[in-house]
Amino acid sequence: MPEVGYDLERPMDELLEVARAKFGEVIFEEVSIGELKLKILQIKDMPAYIDKLVAKAKPGKTVELPLWAKIWPSCLFLGLYLQHAKLADVDSVLELGAGVAVIGVVAAKMGHAVTVTDIEDDALLFARINALANDVADKVTIVKADFTKDSLDVRFGYIIGCEVLYNESTYKKVAGFVDKHLAEGPEAEVLLAMDKKRQAQEFFRAASEKFVFMRKQFDFSDGESGEGQVVNFYRMRRG
């Protein structure tokens, strides 16, 4: 497994200093999900940080935006589901492409042991800080992993993720990763939430060889723009 580029065992105040050194001012945003009120670390002035990235980029090079830092609406829906659904009594939960680990923190708040994964070192830094800030660090393990090629050599009772199906070229590999890491028992489930614009048909076509799945649609109004949006929620079990 690749190593995380930060020493995540340092105290939270030191980790916050590391975050400030790279991203400027960072703040804890209060995020309400059902009965939970979480403190989630955010880059305070994201436009200024993006301008900084653009200014530093070499001509003709693509600027990689820090999409991992966004609190996606789909994560709020999945976090709400985790609170109200009667989840099986499982030993462990795996969060794919966790970003700032909103739903990983929710699962840990519910008492589950959670392995939070992402390929981005910065995402894992924020995820560790959020686990500490919400008093669940003892239940959250941070692991750097690329779900298109890495193996954790362990299976999980639940695999959860929001907005992880965004790159069509990875869909078959993600389906294989899920199959390899989900427990064999009948209670084991994959829970995914994403914007309806991401159809990910190739992923579900590949996954249908091993899994059966159900989809539910949630409609909501964006708090900033007022525009209507749709989140698709999927539950997958072995067929």
Buried (B, 14 or more C-beta within 10 A) or exposed (E): EEEBEBEBEEEBEEBBEBBEEEBBEBEBEEBEBEEBEBBBBBBBBBEEBBEBEEEEEEEEEEEEEBEBBBBBBBBBBBBBBBBEEEBEEBEBBBBBBBBBBBBBBBBBBBEBBBBBBBBBBBBBBBBBBBBBBBEBBEBBBBBBBBBBEBEBEEBBBBBBBBBBBBEEEBBBBBBBBBBEBBBEEEEBBBBBBBBBEBEBEBBBEBBEEBBEBEEEEBEEEEEEEEEEBEBBBBBBBBE
